[in-house]
Amino acid sequence: MTDKVIENNQVTIMGEIVSGFSYSHEIFGEGFYMMDVRCKRLSDSYDTIPIMVSERLMDVNADCTGELVCVNGQFRSYNRHEERKNRLVLSVFARELCFIDEMEESSKTNQIFLDGFICKEPIYRKTPLGREIADLLLAVNRPYGKSDYIPCICWGRNARYASNFKVGERCAVWGRIQSREYMKKLDEENVERRVAFEVSVSKLELTDEEMA
């Protein structure tokens, strides 16, 4: 059961550690820490992905900034209560991690596969230049009755296809995790720079099973 559930949420990230470690939480005496890993896109820009790592996987007291790593794990979410409402916080939970000497030009540095259920009506729109976009929210089951809620963004033909999906339908998604900066208006005078994370979809398909 557990192995099957883990297969429905698979992430591989390769890149450079660009932050120190910050303490997140502890479970049964095992401490978990956050760090940022920067992954190169096909264009010459980058995505900076937050990684949650156990102190048992790597030395969280060391300065690992600038080191190259390969991380295998899952894309997870939790709700953080702030400003009188919940905010969806996303990160990659590292199951395996190793340091690498270099990355081949052909390396797939940022890959994700999700198998989950549509839990919100898709939002379909067009940009001013006519590019088609569809936003999906996927509920991906975890053991012990938990789920991760993962925002996904589709483009072009995929967006057209996804715009007809119904809540409760099961969907498989392949793509990459992308980071996107935006300005959050706090009040009439103040704005705050924030970073959103989502799955940029390269391929998706509906599967047979629906959510009960």
C-alpha positions as CSV (number, residue, x, y, z in Angstrom):
1,M,0.0,0.0,0.0
2,T,2.7,2.5,1.1
3,D,4.9,1.7,-1.9
4,K,2.0,2.2,-4.3
5,V,1.2,5.6,-2.7
6,I,4.8,6.8,-2.9
7,E,4.7,6.0,-6.7
8,N,2.0,8.6,-7.2
9,N,4.3,11.5,-6.3
10,Q,7.8,11.3,-7.6
11,V,10.3,14.2,-7.9
12,T,13.9,14.3,-9.1
13,I,15.8,17.6,-8.6
14,M,19.4,18.3,-9.6
15,G,21.1,21.6,-8.9
16,E,23.2,23.9,-6.7
17,I,22.5,24.5,-3.0
18,V,22.0,28.2,-2.7
19,S,21.1,28.7,1.0
20,G,21.9,27.5,4.4
21,F,19.7,25.3,6.5
22,S,16.7,26.6,8.5
23,Y,15.0,24.5,11.1
24,S,11.5,23.3,10.2
25,H,10.2,20.8,12.7
26,E,10.9,17.6,14.6
27,I,9.1,14.2,14.5
28,F,10.0,11.4,17.0
29,G,13.4,13.0,17.6
30,E,14.2,13.4,13.9
31,G,14.9,17.0,12.9
32,F,13.9,18.4,9.5
33,Y,15.4,21.4,7.9
34,M,14.8,23.6,4.8
35,M,17.3,24.5,2.1
36,D,17.0,26.0,-1.4
37,V,18.3,24.3,-4.6
38,R,18.6,26.2,-7.8
39,C,17.9,24.2,-11.0
40,K,18.7,25.4,-14.5
41,R,15.9,25.6,-17.0
42,L,16.3,24.9,-20.8
43,S,16.3,28.7,-21.2
44,D,19.1,30.4,-19.3
45,S,16.9,31.1,-16.3
46,Y,16.6,29.1,-13.1
47,D,14.0,27.7,-10.7
48,T,14.8,27.9,-7.0
49,I,13.1,24.9,-5.2
50,P,12.7,24.6,-1.4
51,I,13.8,21.2,-0.2
52,M,12.9,19.7,3.2
53,V,15.7,17.4,4.4
54,S,16.2,15.2,7.5
55,E,19.3,15.7,9.6
56,R,19.8,12.0,9.1
57,L,20.3,12.5,5.3
58,M,23.0,15.1,5.5
59,D,25.0,17.3,7.9
60,V,22.8,20.3,8.5
61,N,25.5,22.0,10.5
62,A,27.9,22.1,7.6
63,D,28.0,24.9,5.0
64,C,26.9,23.2,1.8
65,T,26.3,26.3,-0.2
66,G,27.6,25.9,-3.8
67,E,27.5,22.1,-3.6
68,L,25.7,20.2,-6.4
69,V,23.1,17.6,-5.3
70,C,20.6,15.2,-6.7
71,V,17.4,14.8,-4.7
72,N,14.7,12.2,-5.0
73,G,11.5,12.7,-3.1
74,Q,7.9,14.0,-3.2
75,F,6.3,17.4,-3.7
76,R,4.3,18.1,-0.6
77,S,2.0,20.8,0.7
78,Y,0.7,22.1,4.0
79,N,-1.5,24.9,5.1
80,R,0.1,27.7,7.1
81,H,-2.2,30.1,8.9
82,E,-1.3,33.8,8.3
83,E,-3.1,37.1,7.8
84,R,-6.4,35.5,9.0
85,K,-6.4,32.9,6.3
86,N,-4.5,29.7,5.2
87,R,-1.7,29.8,2.7
88,L,-0.6,26.7,0.8
89,V,3.1,26.1,1.4
90,L,4.9,23.7,-1.0
91,S,8.3,22.0,-0.8
92,V,10.1,18.9,-2.0
93,F,10.4,16.3,0.8
94,A,13.8,14.6,0.2
95,R,13.8,10.7,0.5
96,E,17.2,10.3,-1.0
97,L,20.0,12.8,-1.5
98,C,23.5,12.5,-2.9
99,F,26.2,15.0,-3.8
100,I,27.4,15.1,-7.4
101,D,30.6,16.4,-9.0
102,E,29.0,17.9,-12.1
103,M,25.8,17.9,-14.2
104,E,25.8,16.6,-17.8
105,E,24.3,19.0,-20.3
106,S,21.7,16.4,-21.1
107,S,20.7,15.8,-17.5
108,K,17.0,16.0,-16.6
109,T,17.5,18.4,-13.7
110,N,13.9,18.9,-12.7
111,Q,11.2,16.2,-13.2
112,I,8.0,15.4,-11.5
113,F,5.2,12.8,-11.9
114,L,1.9,13.1,-10.1
115,D,-1.1,10.8,-10.1
116,G,-4.1,12.5,-8.3
117,F,-7.6,13.8,-8.4
118,I,-8.9,17.1,-9.7
119,C,-10.2,18.9,-6.6
120,K,-11.2,22.3,-8.0
121,E,-12.8,23.4,-11.3
122,P,-10.0,24.1,-13.9
123,I,-9.5,27.8,-14.6
124,Y,-9.0,28.4,-18.4
125,R,-7.9,31.8,-19.8
126,K,-5.9,33.4,-22.5
127,T,-3.0,35.9,-22.2
128,P,-3.2,39.2,-24.0
129,L,-1.1,37.6,-26.7
130,G,-3.5,34.8,-27.1
131,R,-1.6,32.0,-25.3
132,E,-3.9,29.5,-23.7
133,I,-3.4,28.6,-20.0
134,A,-5.3,26.3,-17.6
135,D,-4.8,26.1,-13.8
136,L,-5.5,22.8,-12.1
137,L,-5.4,21.8,-8.4
138,L,-4.5,18.2,-7.9
139,A,-5.1,16.2,-4.7
140,V,-2.4,13.5,-4.4
141,N,-3.0,10.9,-1.7
142,R,-0.5,10.1,1.0
143,P,-0.5,7.3,3.5
144,Y,-2.7,7.5,6.6
145,G,-5.5,9.4,4.9
146,K,-3.4,12.6,4.1
147,S,-3.3,14.4,0.8
148,D,-1.0,17.0,-0.9
149,Y,-2.7,19.7,-2.9
150,I,-0.5,20.6,-5.8
151,P,-1.2,23.6,-8.2
152,C,-0.4,22.8,-11.9
153,I,-0.3,25.0,-14.9
154,C,-1.0,23.8,-18.5
155,W,-0.3,25.6,-21.8
156,G,-1.6,25.4,-25.3
157,R,-3.2,22.1,-26.3
158,N,-2.8,20.8,-22.8
159,A,-4.7,23.8,-21.5
160,R,-7.5,23.2,-23.9
161,Y,-7.7,19.6,-23.0
162,A,-7.6,20.3,-19.2
163,S,-10.2,22.9,-19.3
164,N,-12.9,20.2,-19.7
165,F,-11.7,18.2,-16.6
166,K,-14.3,17.7,-13.9
167,V,-13.8,17.7,-10.1
168,G,-13.2,14.1,-8.9
169,E,-11.6,12.9,-12.1
170,R,-8.2,11.1,-11.8
171,C,-5.3,12.7,-13.6
172,A,-1.7,11.8,-14.3
173,V,0.7,14.7,-14.8
174,W,4.3,14.9,-16.0
175,G,6.4,18.1,-15.9
176,R,8.7,20.2,-13.8
177,I,8.5,22.3,-10.6
178,Q,8.7,26.0,-11.4
179,S,9.2,29.0,-9.1
180,R,7.5,32.3,-9.9
181,E,7.9,35.7,-8.2
182,Y,4.9,37.9,-7.7
183,M,4.0,41.0,-5.7
184,K,1.4,40.5,-2.9
185,K,-0.5,43.6,-1.9
186,L,-0.7,43.7,1.9
187,D,-2.7,46.9,2.3
188,E,-3.0,50.3,0.5
189,E,0.6,51.2,1.1
190,N,2.6,48.0,1.3
191,V,3.4,45.2,-1.1
192,E,5.6,42.1,-0.5
193,R,7.6,40.1,-2.9
194,R,6.7,36.4,-2.7
195,V,7.5,33.2,-4.6
196,A,4.8,30.8,-5.8
197,F,5.6,27.2,-6.7
198,E,3.6,25.1,-9.2
199,V,4.0,22.2,-11.6
200,S,4.5,23.3,-15.2
201,V,2.8,20.5,-17.1
202,S,4.4,18.9,-20.2
203,K,2.1,16.0,-20.5
204,L,-1.2,14.9,-18.8
205,E,-3.9,12.4,-19.2
206,L,-7.1,11.3,-17.4
207,T,-7.1,7.8,-16.0
208,D,-10.2,5.7,-15.4
209,E,-10.7,5.8,-11.7
210,E,-12.6,8.7,-10.1
211,M,-12.6,9.9,-6.5
212,A,-15.4,8.2,-4.5
